[in-house]
Amino acid sequence: MGTNIASAAVLTATDTENMLDLGFAYSTGADGFPLDLVTAHQWFNLAALSGSTEAQYCRADIAHQISRQEIAEAQRRARTWLAAH
């Protein structure tokens, strides 16, 4: 991860690479981030909506590992984040 992803609060809806990096960090527990597949799905979803093909594949992979309720929660979080940014 070549970007500084310390604070998601400063991201904008066009920060595709940083969103992708956050998805990777949460999906692997890297860089001190907790392993959290729901949050990973949220960030991959946001990156995919911003045009990242890689994020689309990652989001699909995560979706096979979490429940439908967790996917719905990740999507809700993504919508909430988009509305705020």
C-alpha positions in Angstrom: 0.0 0.0 0.0 1.8 3.0 -1.2 -0.6 5.7 0.1 -1.2 7.1 3.5 -4.6 5.7 4.6 -4.4 6.7 8.3 -7.6 8.7 8.2 -10.6 7.7 6.1 -12.2 11.0 7.3 -10.2 13.0 4.8 -11.0 10.9 1.7 -13.3 12.1 -1.0 -15.5 10.1 -3.3 -12.8 10.3 -6.0 -10.0 8.7 -3.9 -10.3 5.4 -5.5 -6.8 4.1 -4.8 -7.0 5.0 -1.1 -10.4 3.3 -0.8 -8.9 0.2 -2.4 -6.0 0.4 0.0 -8.4 0.6 2.9 -10.3 -2.4 1.6 -7.0 -4.4 1.5 -6.0 -3.2 5.0 -9.3 -4.3 6.5 -9.5 -7.5 4.6 -6.1 -8.6 5.7 -5.6 -6.8 9.0 -2.5 -5.1 7.6 -0.8 -1.9 8.8 -2.4 -2.2 12.2 -6.0 -2.2 10.9 -8.3 -4.8 12.5 -9.4 -7.7 10.3 -13.0 -6.6 9.4 -14.6 -8.0 6.3 -17.7 -5.9 6.5 -15.6 -2.7 6.5 -13.4 -4.2 3.8 -16.5 -4.8 1.7 -17.6 -1.2 2.3 -14.3 0.2 1.0 -14.1 -2.1 -1.9 -17.7 -1.2 -2.8 -16.8 2.5 -2.7 -13.7 2.0 -4.8 -15.7 -0.1 -7.3 -18.3 2.7 -7.5 -15.4 5.0 -8.3 -14.4 2.8 -11.3 -11.9 0.3 -9.9 -12.2 -3.0 -11.6 -9.8 -4.6 -9.1 -12.2 -3.5 -6.3 -15.1 -5.1 -8.0 -13.3 -8.5 -7.9 -12.2 -8.0 -4.3 -15.8 -7.0 -3.2 -17.1 -10.1 -4.9 -14.5 -12.3 -3.1 -15.4 -10.8 0.3 -19.1 -11.2 -0.4 -18.5 -15.0 -0.5 -17.0 -14.9 2.9 -19.7 -12.9 4.8 -23.5 -13.2 5.3 -26.2 -11.4 3.4 -26.9 -9.3 6.5 -23.2 -8.3 6.7 -23.3 -7.4 3.0 -26.4 -5.2 3.6 -24.6 -3.5 6.5 -21.5 -2.8 4.4 -23.7 -1.4 1.6 -25.5 0.8 4.2 -22.2 2.1 5.5 -21.1 2.8 1.9 -24.3 4.8 1.2 -23.9 6.7 4.5 -20.3 7.5 3.6 -21.2 8.7 0.1 -24.0 10.9 1.5 -21.5 12.6 3.8 -18.8 13.1 1.2 
